[in-house]
Amino acid sequence: MDEPDDEAIPTTSGNAEINQLIGLFDLPAFARRGQDLEYSIKRTHERCQRERNAMLDMVRVRLRQWASAVTGPESSTAVFASPIESLWPLSGAENPVWARHPAPPRRQRTIALDLISSAVRFNRRWSRFLDELGVDHLNHLIDQYNRYYLLEKECCLGSSRLAARFFIPQTPITRDTLIGEYPLLTVPELKA
């Protein structure tokens, strides 16, 4: 008869506890840090896009009104000091459907004034939104990422050369970088 070995085989309940403990730490710290930062940046951009789209609704309505009152893009020179074609892509408006017959000049001028007011109101509201948007937490995450990502990855991989491969430091998010991605509208001016 064989005698039992001093080294006992771990029981299944012990394995389950170890597997559960390992499952809590399924990703290395550098990967979790990168995912957290990526998620936070994505959420910030989604919020900016959602808010900006909502604020642009009235500008888009005014652009549709303008298109329904004139026969083409060249008609803007009769009322505006400069062309307004850049407003369509800036506001994310659909391509204009021009009228077959122009509206009376007085009606065109009224629509133009409403369009100018909507653009000014959008710029004011969008500027206020960006001023109040809290990006301090996001910039803190970016700072922590830039500071510790390589160190954590090097500890995990055991090689500074491998850790530095494909690493791109993130730049802080500022009001100016957000304005670059989500610009203010150019406000048209009436012809004198």
N, C-alpha and C positions, 0 to 999 in steps of 0.2 A: 504494500500500500504506500502510495506517495504521500509525503508530508507536504502541507501547504507551504508555499513560498512566503518569505517575509514581506515581499513586495506585493501588495494587494492591487488587484485590478480595479480602477475607479468604477464606481457604480454609475448607473445611468442618471440617477438624480444629481450626482456631482457633476457630470458632463453637462447636464442641462443648465446648472447654475453658472458654470464656466462659459457656456455658449451664450447665455443671456448677458453675462458681464461683457463678453467680447462684442456682442451685438450693440451694446450701448456706445461703443467706440468704433463704429464700423468705418469711419473715414478718418484719415489723419488730420491733425489740427490745421495744416496748411490748406487742405482741400475744403474743410468746413469754412475756413476764413474766406477763401475765394468764392465759395457758393453764397455765403451770407452777403458779401459785397455785391456780387452779380445780381442777386435777388433785390437788394436795396436800390441799386442803380436802376434796374428794370422797373421797379415800382414807382420810383420818382418820375421816370420818363412817361410811364403809362398815366400817371396822375396829371402831368403837364399836358399831355395830348388830350386827355379827357376834358380837362378844364378849358383848354384853349378852344377845342371844338365847340363846347357849349357857349363860350363867349363870342364865337364868330357867327352864330346863327343869324343875328340881325344884319350883319354885314353881307352875308350871303343873300338874304332876302332883298336887300337894297341893290345888290349887283344884278339879281334877276329882274328887279323892277327897271333898272337902268337898261338892261338888254332888251326888255320888252317895249321900251320907249324910243329906241334908236335903231337904225338900220345896219349898223356895223361899228367896228372899232374906231374907224376914222371919224365917226360922229362925235366922239368925246372932245375933239379939238374945238367944237363950236361952243362948248360950255366950260370945259376945264382948261386950265393953263398948260397942262402937259398930259400926255397919254396916261390912261389908267389901266392898261392891260395887265400890269404886274399885280394888280389886286386879286385877280382870279386865282393864280397859283399860290400867292401868299396866304389867302384866306381858305384855300382848299375848296373853293367853289367849283361847281360843275361848269363845263364849257358853256358859254352863253348861247342862247337861242335868240337871234336878232329878230326884231319886228320887221314886217313887210313894209309898213308905212310908219314914218316917224311921228311921235307925239308932238303936240304944239310946244314951242320953245319954253313957254311958261311952265308947262308940266315937266319938261326935261330939267329945268333949273330947280324945281321943287324936289325932284328925285335926287338930283346932284347934291343939294343941301342936306337931304336926309342921309345920303351915302357918306358925306363928309362927317356929319354928326356921329354916325355909327362907327366910323373908323376912329375918330377921336375918343369916343367912349370905350371902344375895345382897347385901344392903346393905354388909356388910363387904368382900366380894370386889370389888364394883363400885367402892367407894371406893378400895380399894387399886389397882385397875386404873387409875382416873383419876389417882391420885397418881403412878403410875409411867409413865403415858403421856407420852412425850416430845413436847411441842408447841413446844419452843424453836426447832427448825428451821422449823416452820410459821410461828411468829410472826416469825422473821427474814425469811421470804419476804413476809409481810404488811407488815412495816415497809419492806422494799425496794420493794414494790409501791406503797405509799402515798407513798413519797418520790420515786420515779423515773418512775412510769408517765406522769404528765402531762408531764413534761419530755421523755421519749422520744417521746411522741405528738405534742407540739408541734413537735419537731424534724422529725418525719416529715411532718406536715401543714402546717407553716408558719403555724399560727394557734393562739393560746392559747385563743381562744373556742371553736373547733371541738374542740380537745383536751379541754377541760373538759366538753364536752357528754357527758352520760350517765355521767360518772365518779362512782363512789361509793366513798369510802375504806372499807377493810375494818377491822373491829375485831379486835383480837387474840383468839385462842382461849385461854380460861382454863378451869380446872376448874369454876368456877361457870357459865360459859356451856354447858359440856358437861352439867353436872348439870341445867341448865334444859331441855336438849333430850332428855336421857336420864336421867330422874329416879330417885332412890332410891324404894323402896317404902314405903308407910305400913305400919308394923308393927302388926297388930291386938293388942289386949290382951284377955285372958280376963276374964270377968265374975267378980267376987269371990264 
